[in-house]
Amino acid sequence: MELFWYIVLMTMLAVYVILDGYDFGAGIIHLFFAKEEKDKKAITNAIGPFWDANEVWLIAAGGVLFFAFPTLYASSFSGFYLPLIMILWLLIFRAIGLELRGQIHNRIWEIIWDKAFGIASFLLALFFGVALGNVVRGVNLGNVVNGVSTQEAHYFFLPLWNPTFSPQAEQLGILDWFTVLLGIVGVVALTIHGANWIIFKTNADINEKLKRVVFNLNFVLLALVIVSLLIWHVIEPQPFHNFFKYPWLWIFPVITFTGLFGLFKVKSFKQHGKGFLFSSLFLGGGLASTVASIFPKVLPSTNSVNPDLTLYNVAAHEYGLSVGVYWFIIAIILVITYFTIQYRVFKGKMDDVGYGEH
């Protein structure tokens, strides 16, 4: 049952990254590339009916984490308390930036909330990439100092950064050169993803410009991915051991690079949804590849005193996991029904939606 709920949790997170990821990317496009009012309107129209529903997947993933893996929930929500609070505030400012912008037709008012929306989207993309980097790198479980555990084996707490900014220090921080690198990967990938969504859902004048942006940023993304894979050996001496042990797992890197290389053809796509499909493949495949590389670990320990948190030592009791399946079936049917109706109602181009206008 642990494996079932683990797959459910990771699937929810992947869906969240793909769906809310295009919202973050659209916000970054809005911040850096939308210079005219009509372009800003096109971007908010493209994501307006969807962004709040997409965030349901994050809440649902948190619920599954609390129910199925309570030890991991307690450990991570305590140890990552500072960045989680920052993410919460960024989600708030991003939401009110979208909602309040059109309440008053004043240039200064609009600029303030445009910046709130764009900067919050940029920092959220950065922080979610950093979060993935922290999971891959691991944390100092038990807060070991000089070989002695000062806290319970599953407890840790991270400051925003440590003085050395190194991912190999005994006392780690949220930010170091490795996690920041993955944060930059997240920003670039989601910028591409958001641009592809705007191209898919609008006929805006900015779309031709966005195709060039996607094409150029894809070279940056490819370089960052290669550098990340090379540097991974510094963090984990055998980062691909699971792929050699279970060869079928190579399907996930294949999906990742299919999406990555497919994006180089963005300028020639006749069907506007193809770019979004390829960036979705990259994001989903990349997340699955990362998860597969550390399996069954869910939060590695960077010390030799306390063991890694794994799928099996953080799970709830077998009985609770079994009973939860019935409620999950009901919930997933409702969620799929809701999203199917929503995306059918708002299918096609969104140029005339007029989201946020008052």
C-alpha positions as CSV (number, residue, x, y, z in Angstrom):
1,M,0.0,0.0,0.0
2,E,2.9,2.4,0.7
3,L,3.9,2.1,-3.0
4,F,0.4,2.8,-4.2
5,W,0.1,6.0,-2.1
6,Y,3.6,7.1,-3.1
7,I,2.7,6.8,-6.8
8,V,-0.6,8.7,-6.1
9,L,1.4,11.5,-4.3
10,M,4.0,11.8,-7.0
11,T,1.4,11.8,-9.7
12,M,-0.5,14.6,-7.9
13,L,2.7,16.6,-7.7
14,A,3.5,16.0,-11.4
15,V,0.0,17.2,-12.4
16,Y,0.5,20.3,-10.1
17,V,3.8,21.1,-11.7
18,I,2.4,20.8,-15.2
19,L,-0.8,22.7,-14.6
20,D,0.2,25.4,-12.1
21,G,3.6,25.5,-13.7
22,Y,2.1,27.2,-16.8
23,D,0.6,29.8,-14.5
24,F,4.0,30.6,-13.0
25,G,5.5,30.7,-16.5
26,A,2.8,33.0,-17.7
27,G,3.5,35.3,-14.8
28,I,7.2,35.4,-15.7
29,I,6.3,36.1,-19.3
30,H,4.0,38.9,-18.0
31,L,6.9,40.4,-16.0
32,F,9.6,40.3,-18.6
33,F,8.1,40.2,-22.1
34,A,4.6,41.7,-22.0
35,K,5.2,45.4,-22.7
36,E,1.8,46.4,-24.1
37,E,-1.5,46.3,-22.4
38,K,-3.0,44.0,-25.0
39,D,-0.3,41.5,-24.4
40,K,-0.9,41.6,-20.6
41,K,-4.6,41.1,-21.2
42,A,-3.9,38.1,-23.4
43,I,-1.7,36.5,-20.7
44,T,-4.3,36.9,-17.9
45,N,-7.1,35.7,-20.2
46,A,-5.1,32.6,-21.0
47,I,-4.7,31.5,-17.3
48,G,-7.7,33.4,-15.7
49,P,-10.3,30.6,-15.6
50,F,-7.7,27.9,-14.6
51,W,-5.1,29.2,-12.1
52,D,-7.1,28.8,-8.9
53,A,-8.3,25.3,-9.8
54,N,-4.8,24.2,-10.7
55,E,-3.7,24.9,-7.1
56,V,-6.1,22.3,-5.9
57,W,-3.6,19.7,-6.8
58,L,-1.1,21.2,-4.4
59,I,-3.6,21.1,-1.5
60,A,-4.6,17.6,-2.5
61,A,-1.0,16.5,-2.5
62,G,-0.5,18.0,1.0
63,G,-3.6,16.1,2.2
64,V,-2.2,12.8,0.8
65,L,1.2,13.5,2.4
66,F,-0.5,14.1,5.8
67,F,-2.7,11.0,5.5
68,A,-0.3,8.5,4.0
69,F,3.2,9.6,5.1
70,P,2.7,11.5,8.4
71,T,6.3,11.2,9.5
72,L,7.5,12.8,6.3
73,Y,4.8,15.5,6.6
74,A,5.9,16.3,10.2
75,S,9.6,16.3,9.3
76,S,9.4,18.4,6.1
77,F,6.8,20.9,7.3
78,S,9.0,21.5,10.4
79,G,12.4,21.6,8.7
80,F,11.2,23.6,5.6
81,Y,9.1,25.9,7.7
82,L,10.8,29.1,6.6
83,P,10.6,28.5,2.8
84,L,7.1,27.1,3.1
85,I,5.9,30.3,4.7
86,M,7.6,32.3,2.0
87,I,5.9,30.2,-0.6
88,L,2.6,30.8,1.1
89,W,3.0,34.5,1.0
90,L,4.1,34.4,-2.7
91,L,1.0,32.4,-3.6
92,I,-1.1,35.0,-1.8
93,F,0.5,37.9,-3.6
94,R,0.4,36.2,-6.9
95,A,-3.4,35.6,-6.5
96,I,-4.3,39.1,-5.3
97,G,-2.1,40.5,-8.0
98,L,-4.3,38.8,-10.6
99,E,-7.6,39.7,-8.8
100,L,-6.9,43.3,-7.7
101,R,-5.3,44.6,-10.8
102,G,-8.5,45.2,-12.6
103,Q,-10.4,46.6,-9.6
104,I,-9.2,50.2,-10.1
105,H,-8.3,51.7,-13.5
106,N,-5.3,53.6,-12.4
107,R,-1.8,53.3,-13.9
108,I,0.1,53.2,-10.6
109,W,-2.3,50.7,-9.2
110,E,-2.0,48.4,-12.2
111,I,1.8,48.6,-12.2
112,I,1.9,47.6,-8.5
113,W,-0.2,44.5,-9.0
114,D,1.5,43.6,-12.3
115,K,4.8,43.5,-10.5
116,A,3.3,41.6,-7.6
117,F,1.9,38.9,-10.0
118,G,5.1,38.7,-12.0
119,I,7.7,38.7,-9.2
120,A,5.7,36.3,-7.1
121,S,5.4,33.9,-10.1
122,F,9.2,34.2,-10.8
123,L,10.1,33.5,-7.1
124,L,7.6,30.6,-6.9
125,A,9.2,28.9,-9.9
126,L,12.7,29.5,-8.3
127,F,11.6,28.2,-4.9
128,F,10.0,25.0,-6.3
129,G,13.2,24.2,-8.2
130,V,15.2,24.9,-5.0
131,A,12.8,22.6,-3.1
132,L,13.5,19.8,-5.6
133,G,17.2,20.4,-5.1
134,N,16.9,20.1,-1.3
135,V,15.1,16.7,-1.7
136,V,17.8,15.4,-4.1
137,R,20.7,16.7,-1.9
138,G,19.2,15.6,1.4
139,V,19.1,17.3,4.8
140,N,20.9,16.9,8.1
141,L,18.4,14.6,9.8
142,G,18.6,14.8,13.5
143,N,20.7,18.0,13.3
144,V,23.9,16.1,13.8
145,V,26.8,18.2,15.2
146,N,30.3,16.7,15.4
147,G,28.9,13.2,14.9
148,V,26.3,13.5,17.6
149,S,22.5,13.7,16.9
150,T,21.0,16.7,18.8
151,Q,17.4,16.0,17.8
152,E,15.1,13.1,17.0
153,A,16.2,11.1,14.0
154,H,13.6,12.5,11.6
155,Y,13.9,16.2,12.8
156,F,15.8,18.9,11.0
157,F,15.7,22.7,10.5
158,L,17.3,24.6,7.7
159,P,18.2,28.3,7.7
160,L,17.8,30.1,4.3
161,W,21.5,29.6,3.6
162,N,24.7,28.7,5.4
163,P,27.9,30.8,5.5
164,T,29.7,28.5,3.0
165,F,26.8,28.3,0.5
166,S,27.9,24.7,0.0
167,P,25.7,21.6,-0.5
168,Q,28.3,19.5,1.3
169,A,28.5,21.4,4.6
170,E,27.5,19.7,7.8
171,Q,25.0,22.5,8.6
172,L,23.1,23.0,5.4
173,G,20.9,25.8,4.2
174,I,17.9,26.0,1.9
175,L,20.0,27.9,-0.7
176,D,23.4,26.7,-1.9
177,W,25.0,26.6,-5.3
178,F,23.4,23.2,-6.1
179,T,19.8,24.0,-5.1
180,V,20.0,27.5,-6.7
181,L,21.1,25.8,-9.9
182,L,18.0,23.6,-9.9
183,G,16.0,26.7,-9.0
184,I,17.3,28.4,-12.2
185,V,16.4,25.3,-14.2
186,G,12.9,25.6,-12.7
187,V,12.6,29.2,-13.8
188,V,13.7,28.6,-17.3
189,A,11.6,25.4,-17.7
190,L,8.4,27.1,-16.4
191,T,9.0,30.2,-18.5
192,I,9.1,28.0,-21.6
193,H,6.0,26.1,-20.3
194,G,4.0,29.3,-19.7
195,A,4.9,30.7,-23.1
196,N,3.7,27.5,-24.7
197,W,0.4,27.8,-22.9
198,I,-0.1,31.3,-24.0
199,I,0.6,30.3,-27.6
200,F,-1.8,27.4,-27.2
201,K,-4.7,29.4,-25.7
202,T,-4.5,32.7,-27.5
203,N,-4.1,34.3,-30.9
204,A,-2.2,37.3,-29.3
205,D,0.3,39.4,-31.3
206,I,3.0,38.4,-28.7
207,N,2.9,34.7,-29.8
208,E,5.5,35.0,-32.5
209,K,7.8,36.7,-30.1
210,L,7.1,33.9,-27.6
211,K,8.1,31.2,-30.1
212,R,11.5,32.9,-30.4
213,V,11.7,33.1,-26.6
214,V,11.0,29.4,-26.3
215,F,13.5,28.5,-29.0
216,N,16.3,30.6,-27.5
217,L,15.6,29.6,-23.9
218,N,15.6,25.9,-24.8
219,F,19.3,26.2,-25.6
220,V,19.8,27.6,-22.1
221,L,17.6,24.8,-20.6
222,L,19.6,22.1,-22.4
223,A,22.9,23.5,-21.1
224,L,21.5,23.8,-17.6
225,V,20.2,20.2,-17.7
226,I,23.6,18.9,-18.8
227,V,25.5,20.9,-16.2
228,S,23.0,19.6,-13.5
229,L,23.5,16.0,-14.5
230,L,27.3,16.4,-14.4
231,I,27.2,18.2,-11.0
232,W,24.8,15.6,-9.6
233,H,27.9,13.3,-9.2
234,V,29.2,15.7,-6.6
235,I,26.1,15.3,-4.5
236,E,25.4,11.6,-5.1
237,P,28.4,9.3,-6.2
238,Q,26.0,6.9,-8.0
239,P,23.1,9.0,-9.1
240,F,21.9,6.5,-11.8
241,H,22.1,3.2,-9.8
242,N,18.4,2.7,-9.8
243,F,18.3,3.0,-13.6
244,F,20.9,0.3,-14.0
245,K,19.1,-1.9,-11.4
246,Y,15.7,-1.4,-13.1
247,P,16.3,-0.7,-16.8
248,W,12.6,0.1,-17.4
249,L,13.1,3.3,-15.5
250,W,15.0,4.8,-18.5
251,I,11.6,5.5,-20.0
252,F,11.5,8.6,-17.8
253,P,14.7,10.2,-19.0
254,V,13.6,9.3,-22.6
255,I,10.3,11.2,-22.0
256,T,12.3,14.1,-20.6
257,F,14.6,14.5,-23.5
258,T,11.9,13.9,-26.0
259,G,10.1,16.9,-24.6
260,L,13.3,18.9,-24.5
261,F,14.4,18.3,-28.0
262,G,10.9,18.5,-29.4
263,L,10.8,22.2,-28.2
264,F,13.5,23.1,-30.7
265,K,10.8,22.7,-33.4
266,V,8.5,25.2,-31.8
267,K,8.8,27.7,-34.6
268,S,7.5,25.2,-37.2
269,F,4.5,23.8,-35.2
270,K,1.2,24.2,-37.0
271,Q,-0.8,23.0,-34.1
272,H,-0.4,25.5,-31.3
273,G,-0.8,22.8,-28.5
274,K,2.3,20.9,-29.6
275,G,4.7,23.2,-27.7
276,F,2.7,22.8,-24.5
277,L,2.7,19.0,-25.0
278,F,6.5,18.9,-25.3
279,S,7.1,21.1,-22.3
280,S,4.7,19.0,-20.3
281,L,6.7,15.9,-21.3
282,F,9.9,17.6,-20.1
283,L,8.4,18.6,-16.8
284,G,6.6,15.3,-16.1
285,G,9.5,13.2,-17.3
286,G,12.1,15.3,-15.4
287,L,10.2,15.0,-12.1
288,A,9.7,11.3,-12.6
289,S,13.4,10.8,-13.4
290,T,14.4,12.6,-10.2
291,V,12.0,10.6,-8.0
292,A,13.2,7.4,-9.6
293,S,16.8,8.2,-9.0
294,I,16.5,8.4,-5.2
295,F,13.8,5.8,-4.7
296,P,12.9,4.4,-2.2
297,K,14.3,7.5,-0.4
298,V,11.9,10.4,0.1
299,L,14.3,12.6,2.0
300,P,17.9,11.5,2.1
301,S,20.1,12.0,5.2
302,T,23.4,13.8,4.7
303,N,24.9,12.3,7.8
304,S,25.8,8.7,8.7
305,V,24.2,8.8,12.2
306,N,20.5,8.9,11.2
307,P,19.0,6.9,8.4
308,D,17.3,8.2,5.3
309,L,13.6,8.8,5.4
310,T,12.2,6.2,3.0
311,L,8.9,5.3,1.5
312,Y,8.6,2.5,4.1
313,N,9.7,4.1,7.4
314,V,7.5,7.2,7.0
315,A,4.2,5.6,6.0
316,A,1.0,5.3,8.1
317,H,-0.4,2.0,9.4
318,E,-1.4,-0.5,6.7
319,Y,-5.1,-0.4,7.8
320,G,-5.4,3.3,7.4
321,L,-3.7,3.2,4.0
322,S,-6.2,0.5,2.9
323,V,-9.3,2.3,4.1
324,G,-8.1,5.5,2.4
325,V,-8.3,3.9,-1.0
326,Y,-12.1,3.9,-1.0
327,W,-12.2,7.6,-0.2
328,F,-9.5,8.3,-2.8
329,I,-11.6,6.6,-5.5
330,I,-14.5,8.9,-4.8
331,A,-12.3,11.9,-4.6
332,I,-10.4,11.3,-7.8
333,I,-13.7,10.7,-9.8
334,L,-15.0,14.0,-8.6
335,V,-11.8,15.8,-9.4
336,I,-11.5,14.3,-12.9
337,T,-15.1,15.2,-13.6
338,Y,-14.6,18.8,-12.4
339,F,-11.4,19.3,-14.5
340,T,-13.0,17.6,-17.5
341,I,-16.0,20.0,-17.4
342,Q,-13.8,23.0,-16.8
343,Y,-11.4,22.4,-19.6
344,R,-14.3,21.6,-22.0
345,V,-16.1,24.8,-21.1
346,F,-13.0,26.8,-21.7
347,K,-11.6,24.9,-24.6
348,G,-10.2,26.8,-27.6
349,K,-8.7,30.3,-27.6
350,M,-9.2,32.6,-24.6
351,D,-8.7,36.0,-26.2
352,D,-12.3,37.2,-25.5
353,V,-12.6,36.1,-21.9
354,G,-11.8,39.4,-20.4
355,Y,-10.6,38.0,-17.1
356,G,-10.2,40.5,-14.2
357,E,-11.9,43.4,-16.0
358,H,-14.2,45.6,-13.9
